[in-house]
Amino acid sequence: MGEPAGIGPEVAVAAFRALDGKCGRHPLKLVGDAGVFRRHGALPAAALMESHALLQPAEPGKPDPVNTEAVIDAIDVAVKYCQTGAGAAVVTAPIHKASLLKGGFGYAGHTEYLGMLAGADRAVMMLAGGGLRVVPLTVHVPLSSVPAKITKPAIVETGEIVLHALRHDFGIARPRLAVSGLNPHAGEEGELGPEERETIAPACEALRGGGIVLGPLPADTMFHAESRARYDAALCMYHDQALIPLKTLAFWEGVNVTLGLPIVRTSPDHGTALDIAGTGRADARSMIAAIRTAADMADARNR
């Protein structure tokens, strides 16, 4: 369901209809307050899996912290459904973090909460679309804090999770990982910063035992078409370094994938869009892509 005052329920229902209630061999279920989904049209009872009802009716564009429990319970129900083997994957609609925090939610976002529910040691965010897969090493931290968080163990651990996912979730037998530098021109042999020589290059060398690893590469030249053909995923040092090329190539079809979990989880790569909630203008393409990606990943795990 995601944030009931946002566009999540609307694009979920639109995607359900566009896919005729199934994706490949997987029937689709809408998890949350049934009334929130039915606000966007009639739905078959079998399509709905109810969790806690909203304590306060949702007003489009106006998240209410009093509904935090209902938003989180929908996630809990979907995750448990998959943990029992009854479900193949979880696709989450966007949540409104500020509202949830005011309502007592103790996590930075979906990824961290799902990692806790699934008992994962480390959950990694991948964005996919337009023939590109990107992973930011650091996510929602100020740019000034990024250099201190770039460590060899962090790069190696994240890289190993990405390489494993490329094999097992995306069916790539010999995965190729590109790793960006932090500084302009990947440090220009140390003249423009020490991180590449001291940290990123040694981490790349350590990762090469588990796959084909390129890097550290200058970030300004690793996303043109010829360069993208050389790798299956790119590990970048910070949020915008990864997301700007992805959103340029696939703004409407981008998918957020959580790696490192024992279950499959994806989501559309957009937010709650409170400014257009309830107007009927929401675009469901990213949600449709997220559902298709989740189904493909679930099938790859079961091959």
ZIHU-V634939 format. One record per residue. N is the residue number from 0. RES is the residue in one small letter. SS is DSSP state (2 for helix, 1 for strand, 0 for the rest). OMEGA is omega in radians with two decimals (NA if undefined). D_CENTER is the distance of its C-alpha to the mean C-alpha in Angstrom with 1 decimal. Layout:
# ZIHU-V634939
N RES SS OMEGA D_CENTER
N RES SS OMEGA D_CENTER
This chain:
# ZIHU-V634939
0 m 0 -3.06 15.7
1 g 0 3.13 13.8
2 e 0 -3.06 16.2
3 p 0 3.12 19.4
4 a 0 -3.14 20.8
5 g 0 -3.08 18.0
6 i 0 -3.08 17.2
7 g 2 3.13 14.7
8 p 2 3.13 17.6
9 e 2 -3.12 19.2
10 v 2 3.07 16.5
11 a 2 3.13 16.0
12 v 2 3.12 19.8
13 a 2 3.12 20.0
14 a 2 3.11 17.5
15 f 2 -3.12 19.5
16 r 2 -3.13 22.7
17 a 2 -3.13 21.6
18 l 0 3.12 20.8
19 d 0 3.03 24.0
20 g 0 3.12 22.4
21 k 1 3.07 21.2
22 c 1 -3.01 19.0
23 g 0 -3.14 21.1
24 r 0 -3.03 22.7
25 h 1 2.99 20.3
26 p 1 -3.12 21.5
27 l 0 3.06 19.1
28 k 0 3.07 19.5
29 l 1 -3.01 18.8
30 v 1 3.12 18.4
31 g 1 3.07 19.8
32 d 0 -3.06 23.1
33 a 2 -3.13 24.8
34 g 2 3.12 26.5
35 v 2 3.13 23.4
36 f 2 -3.08 22.5
37 r 2 3.05 26.2
38 r 0 -3.11 26.5
39 h 0 3.06 25.0
40 g 0 -3.13 27.5
41 a 0 3.14 29.0
42 l 0 3.08 27.0
43 p 0 -3.11 28.5
44 a 2 -3.11 28.7
45 a 2 -3.12 27.3
46 a 2 -3.00 23.9
47 l 1 3.03 23.5
48 m 1 -2.99 22.6
49 e 1 2.98 23.7
50 s 0 -3.13 22.6
51 h 0 3.10 24.4
52 a 0 3.06 25.8
53 l 0 3.05 25.4
54 l 0 -3.14 28.1
55 q 0 3.13 28.5
56 p 0 -3.09 28.0
57 a 0 3.05 25.1
58 e 1 -3.09 26.4
59 p 0 3.09 24.2
60 g 0 -3.06 23.0
61 k 1 3.13 24.2
62 p 0 -3.14 21.9
63 d 0 -3.12 24.1
64 p 2 -3.13 23.5
65 v 2 -3.14 25.8
66 n 2 -3.12 23.2
67 t 2 -3.10 20.8
68 e 2 -3.13 22.0
69 a 2 3.13 21.4
70 v 2 -3.09 17.8
71 i 2 -3.14 17.1
72 d 2 3.10 19.4
73 a 2 3.08 17.5
74 i 2 -3.12 14.4
75 d 2 -3.11 17.2
76 v 2 -3.11 18.9
77 a 2 -3.14 16.0
78 v 2 3.13 15.2
79 k 2 3.12 18.9
80 y 2 3.13 19.4
81 c 2 -3.13 17.3
82 q 2 3.11 18.8
83 t 0 -3.10 22.2
84 g 0 -3.14 21.4
85 a 0 3.13 22.0
86 g 0 -3.11 18.5
87 a 0 -3.05 16.6
88 a 0 3.04 12.9
89 v 1 3.02 11.2
90 v 1 -3.04 9.5
91 t 1 2.96 9.2
92 a 0 -3.06 10.7
93 p 0 3.02 10.3
94 i 0 3.10 12.4
95 h 0 -2.95 15.0
96 k 2 -3.09 15.0
97 a 2 3.12 18.6
98 s 2 -3.14 20.0
99 l 2 3.11 18.5
100 l 2 3.08 19.8
101 k 2 3.13 23.1
102 g 0 3.07 23.1
103 g 0 3.10 22.9
104 f 0 -2.99 19.2
105 g 0 -3.08 19.1
106 y 0 -3.10 15.6
107 a 0 -3.13 13.7
108 g 0 3.13 10.7
109 h 2 -3.01 8.7
110 t 2 -3.11 7.5
111 e 2 -3.13 11.2
112 y 2 3.13 12.6
113 l 2 3.08 11.0
114 g 2 3.11 12.2
115 m 2 -3.11 15.5
116 l 2 -3.06 15.9
117 a 2 -3.14 15.3
118 g 0 -3.12 17.5
119 a 0 3.09 15.3
120 d 0 3.14 16.9
121 r 0 3.07 13.9
122 a 0 -3.05 10.1
123 v 1 -3.14 8.4
124 m 1 3.02 5.2
125 m 1 3.00 5.5
126 l 1 -3.07 5.8
127 a 1 3.09 8.3
128 g 1 3.10 11.3
129 g 0 -3.12 15.0
130 g 0 -3.10 15.7
131 l 1 2.99 13.6
132 r 1 -3.13 10.9
133 v 1 3.10 10.4
134 v 1 3.03 9.5
135 p 1 3.11 11.0
136 l 0 3.03 13.4
137 t 0 -2.98 13.8
138 v 0 -3.03 11.4
139 h 0 3.07 13.1
140 v 0 3.09 16.7
141 p 0 -3.13 19.6
142 l 2 -3.14 20.5
143 s 2 -3.13 23.8
144 s 2 -3.02 22.2
145 v 2 -3.05 20.2
146 p 2 -3.11 23.2
147 a 2 -3.11 24.0
148 k 2 3.10 20.6
149 i 0 -3.13 20.9
150 t 0 3.11 22.7
151 k 2 3.13 23.5
152 p 2 -3.14 22.2
153 a 2 3.14 18.8
154 i 2 -3.11 18.5
155 v 2 -3.13 20.0
156 e 2 3.13 18.0
157 t 2 3.13 14.6
158 g 2 3.11 16.2
159 e 2 3.10 17.5
160 i 2 -3.14 14.2
161 v 2 -3.14 13.0
162 l 2 3.10 16.4
163 h 2 -3.13 16.5
164 a 2 3.12 13.3
165 l 2 3.10 14.7
166 r 2 -2.92 17.9
167 h 2 -3.13 16.9
168 d 0 -3.10 13.8
169 f 0 3.02 14.7
170 g 0 -3.13 18.5
171 i 0 -3.01 19.4
172 a 0 3.14 22.6
173 r 0 -3.04 23.0
174 p 0 3.12 19.7
175 r 1 -3.10 20.1
176 l 1 3.03 18.2
177 a 1 -3.14 19.0
178 v 1 -3.12 19.0
179 s 1 2.91 19.8
180 g 0 3.07 22.5
181 l 0 -3.00 22.4
182 n 0 3.05 25.6
183 p 2 3.12 27.2
184 h 2 -3.12 28.3
185 a 2 3.03 26.6
186 g 2 3.13 29.3
187 e 0 3.12 32.3
188 e 0 3.08 33.6
189 g 0 -3.11 33.4
190 e 0 -3.09 35.1
191 l 0 3.11 32.0
192 g 0 -3.05 30.5
193 p 0 -2.96 30.6
194 e 2 -3.11 27.0
195 e 2 -3.12 26.8
196 r 2 -2.97 30.1
197 e 2 -2.99 29.9
198 t 2 -2.97 26.3
199 i 2 3.14 24.0
200 a 2 3.07 26.6
201 p 2 3.11 27.6
202 a 2 3.10 24.1
203 c 2 -3.14 23.8
204 e 2 3.12 27.1
205 a 2 -3.11 26.1
206 l 2 -3.02 23.1
207 r 2 3.07 25.3
208 g 2 -3.10 26.7
209 g 2 -3.14 23.5
210 g 0 3.11 23.0
211 i 1 -3.06 23.7
212 v 1 3.11 22.5
213 l 1 3.07 23.4
214 g 1 0.03 23.8
215 p 1 -3.10 23.9
216 l 1 3.03 23.8
217 p 0 -3.05 24.5
218 a 2 -3.07 21.4
219 d 2 -3.14 23.5
220 t 2 -3.04 24.5
221 m 0 -3.08 21.6
222 f 0 3.03 19.8
223 h 0 -2.94 22.8
224 a 2 -3.10 23.2
225 e 2 -3.14 25.6
226 s 2 -3.14 23.5
227 r 2 -3.14 20.3
228 a 0 -3.07 22.5
229 r 0 -3.06 23.1
230 y 0 -3.13 19.7
231 d 0 3.09 16.8
232 a 1 3.12 14.1
233 a 1 3.04 14.7
234 l 1 -3.08 14.3
235 c 1 -3.01 15.1
236 m 0 3.14 16.7
237 y 0 -2.96 15.2
238 h 2 -3.02 12.6
239 d 2 3.10 14.7
240 q 2 3.13 16.0
241 a 2 -2.95 12.7
242 l 2 3.14 11.4
243 i 2 3.11 15.0
244 p 2 -3.13 15.6
245 l 2 -3.09 12.4
246 k 2 3.04 13.1
247 t 2 -3.10 16.8
248 l 2 -2.97 16.5
249 a 0 -3.06 14.1
250 f 0 -3.05 13.9
251 w 0 -3.10 14.3
252 e 0 -3.13 12.5
253 g 0 -3.12 9.2
254 v 1 3.05 6.2
255 n 1 -3.12 2.4
256 v 1 3.07 3.4
257 t 1 3.12 4.9
258 l 1 3.08 8.3
259 g 0 3.12 11.6
260 l 0 3.04 11.8
261 p 0 3.05 14.8
262 i 0 3.08 13.1
263 v 0 3.07 10.6
264 r 1 3.02 7.5
265 t 1 3.03 5.4
266 s 1 3.02 5.5
267 p 1 -3.12 7.4
268 d 0 3.02 6.9
269 h 0 -3.10 9.9
270 g 0 -3.06 11.6
271 t 0 3.09 14.4
272 a 0 -3.08 16.9
273 l 0 -3.08 19.8
274 d 0 3.13 22.2
275 i 0 3.13 22.1
276 a 0 3.11 21.5
277 g 0 -3.11 24.4
278 t 0 -3.09 25.7
279 g 0 -3.09 24.5
280 r 0 -3.07 23.0
281 a 0 -3.13 19.3
282 d 0 -3.05 17.8
283 a 0 -3.03 16.1
284 r 2 -3.14 15.2
285 s 2 3.09 11.4
286 m 2 3.10 11.6
287 i 2 3.12 13.9
288 a 2 3.13 11.9
289 a 2 3.12 9.0
290 i 2 3.13 12.0
291 r 2 3.11 13.6
292 t 2 3.13 10.9
293 a 2 3.13 10.7
294 a 2 3.12 14.5
295 d 2 3.14 15.0
296 m 2 3.11 13.1
297 a 2 3.11 15.2
298 d 2 -3.14 18.2
299 a 2 3.13 17.8
300 r 2 -3.06 17.8
301 n 0 -3.13 20.9
302 r 0 NA 22.8
